[in-house]
Amino acid sequence: MRLTREQSQALTRERILEAAGDVVARDGFDGASVEKIAETAGYSKGAFYSNFASKEDVLDHLLEGQTGKVVAELEARLAEAQTPTDVIDAVARWSDERAAEMKWGLIAIEYLRRLRRENALEQHHRDVFISQWREVGTLLLAALFPGQPEPIDPLDLGGLVLDLTFGGIATFLEANSSGQMLRHVLEALVEAHTAPASR
């Protein structure tokens, strides 16, 4: 079946976004030229510029799309969770899987470092990540402590989960994985919050 013009353009955008992520993760922001991104996607520079204004623009779109995807992934994982243990297991497994990819943490850190170096880091850049942290924290607190007061700020909990998952350093160490560390922290949080009520 032949694609419509709109479908073809959407596919082109998606391939360019995916290629941009791969190239930045591999070569760093400075090494990721528009030419490399377009070539990796299988398109010309003209196709790139008909969809995105610049390398910065494609990465803005890439990171914004990824932040929404992370929240949706966690929502799907937690949909079947019945107990706090189920929630913790789901989050730990998800964290280990995403941390093993390494790609998104590298892209985000590289992008934010470049913005800071060029004195171009603005609040709207920070807000992309802050809103994601808050959404993830709110989601987890609702799953772990339904109908109860929140024992921790959603921003702090979401930041802990996502920074451990995408920070990347744990992937290189022969120590606990991000999922194992999150399991320990979340178990301690649940135990500390529920212990007084059970006494």
C-alpha positions in Angstrom: 0.0 0.0 0.0 1.3 3.4 -1.0 1.9 6.0 1.8 0.1 9.3 1.7 2.2 12.4 1.6 1.5 13.0 5.3 2.4 9.4 6.2 5.6 9.6 4.2 6.6 12.9 5.9 5.9 11.4 9.3 8.1 8.4 8.5 10.9 10.6 7.3 10.7 12.7 10.5 10.7 9.5 12.6 13.8 8.1 10.8 15.6 11.4 11.2 14.8 11.6 14.9 16.0 8.0 15.4 19.2 8.6 13.4 19.9 11.8 15.4 19.7 9.9 18.6 22.1 7.2 17.3 24.6 9.6 15.9 24.6 11.9 19.0 25.0 8.8 21.3 27.9 7.5 19.2 29.7 10.7 18.2 28.6 13.3 20.8 26.7 16.5 20.0 29.7 18.3 18.4 30.5 15.3 16.2 26.9 14.8 15.1 26.6 16.9 12.0 23.4 17.4 10.0 25.2 15.5 7.2 25.8 12.5 9.4 22.3 12.5 10.8 20.7 12.7 7.3 23.1 10.0 5.9 22.4 7.6 8.8 18.6 8.1 8.2 19.0 7.5 4.5 18.0 11.0 3.4 19.6 14.1 2.0 20.3 17.3 3.9 17.4 18.8 2.1 15.1 16.2 3.6 16.5 17.0 7.1 16.0 20.8 6.7 12.4 20.3 5.3 11.6 18.7 8.7 13.9 20.4 11.2 15.4 23.8 11.4 18.7 22.7 12.9 20.5 20.0 14.8 19.4 21.7 18.0 15.8 21.6 16.8 15.9 17.8 16.0 17.3 17.1 19.5 14.7 19.3 21.1 12.0 17.2 19.4 13.9 13.9 20.2 14.2 14.6 23.9 10.6 15.9 24.3 9.3 12.8 22.6 11.5 10.6 24.8 10.3 12.2 28.0 6.6 11.4 27.1 7.6 7.9 26.1 9.3 7.2 29.5 6.1 8.1 31.4 3.9 6.0 29.1 6.3 3.0 29.4 6.2 3.1 33.2 2.4 3.5 33.2 2.1 0.4 31.0 4.5 -1.5 33.3 2.6 -0.5 36.4 -0.9 -1.3 35.0 -0.7 -4.9 36.2 1.0 -4.2 39.5 -1.3 -5.2 42.5 1.1 -4.7 45.4 4.0 -2.4 46.4 6.3 -5.4 45.7 4.9 -5.7 42.2 5.4 -2.0 41.6 9.0 -2.1 42.8 9.7 -5.2 40.7 8.3 -3.5 37.6 10.3 -0.3 38.2 13.5 -2.2 38.9 13.2 -4.3 35.7 12.3 -1.3 33.6 15.3 0.6 35.0 17.8 -2.1 34.3 16.4 -2.5 30.7 16.6 1.2 29.9 20.0 1.7 31.7 21.5 -1.1 29.5 20.6 1.0 26.4 22.7 3.9 27.7 21.7 6.0 24.6 19.2 8.4 26.2 21.3 9.3 29.2 24.3 10.1 26.9 22.1 12.2 24.6 20.5 14.2 27.4 23.8 14.8 29.2 25.6 15.8 26.0 22.8 18.1 25.0 22.5 19.9 28.4 26.3 20.2 28.7 26.5 21.9 25.3 23.6 24.3 26.2 25.4 25.2 29.4 28.7 25.6 27.7 27.2 28.0 25.2 25.2 29.9 27.9 22.0 28.8 26.1 20.5 26.6 28.9 17.1 28.1 29.5 14.2 27.3 31.8 12.2 25.6 29.0 15.1 23.1 28.5 15.0 22.3 32.3 11.2 22.1 32.3 11.3 19.2 29.9 13.1 17.1 32.4 11.5 18.6 35.6 8.0 17.8 34.3 9.1 14.3 33.4 10.6 13.7 36.9 7.4 15.1 38.5 5.1 12.9 36.4 7.1 9.7 37.1 7.2 10.5 40.8 3.5 11.2 40.9 2.8 7.9 39.1 5.0 5.9 41.5 3.6 7.5 44.6 0.0 6.8 43.4 1.0 3.1 42.8 3.0 2.6 46.0 0.8 4.7 48.4 -2.7 4.9 47.0 -4.9 7.3 49.0 -2.2 8.0 51.5 -0.1 11.2 52.1 3.0 11.4 50.0 6.1 10.5 52.0 8.4 12.2 49.5 8.1 15.0 47.0 7.1 13.5 43.5 9.9 15.6 41.9 12.5 14.0 44.2 11.3 10.5 43.7 11.0 10.9 39.9 14.4 12.5 39.8 15.9 9.6 41.8 14.4 7.0 39.5 15.3 8.7 36.2 18.7 9.9 37.2 19.8 6.5 38.4 18.3 4.9 35.3 19.7 7.3 32.7 22.8 8.7 34.5 24.8 5.8 33.1 27.6 5.4 35.5 26.2 2.3 37.2 26.3 0.5 33.8 30.1 0.7 33.8 30.6 -0.5 37.4 30.7 -4.0 38.8 28.3 -3.0 41.5 24.6 -2.8 42.0 22.6 -2.0 38.8 20.3 1.0 38.7 17.4 -1.4 39.2 18.9 -3.0 42.3 19.6 0.4 43.8 16.1 1.5 43.1 14.7 -1.7 44.5 16.5 -1.1 47.8 15.5 2.6 48.0 11.8 1.9 47.2 11.6 -1.0 49.6 13.1 1.1 52.4 10.6 4.0 51.5 7.6 1.6 51.6 8.8 0.0 54.8 9.5 3.3 56.6 6.1 4.7 55.5 4.0 1.6 56.4 5.8 0.5 59.6 4.2 3.0 62.0 0.7 2.1 60.8 1.4 -1.6 61.3 2.6 -1.3 64.9 
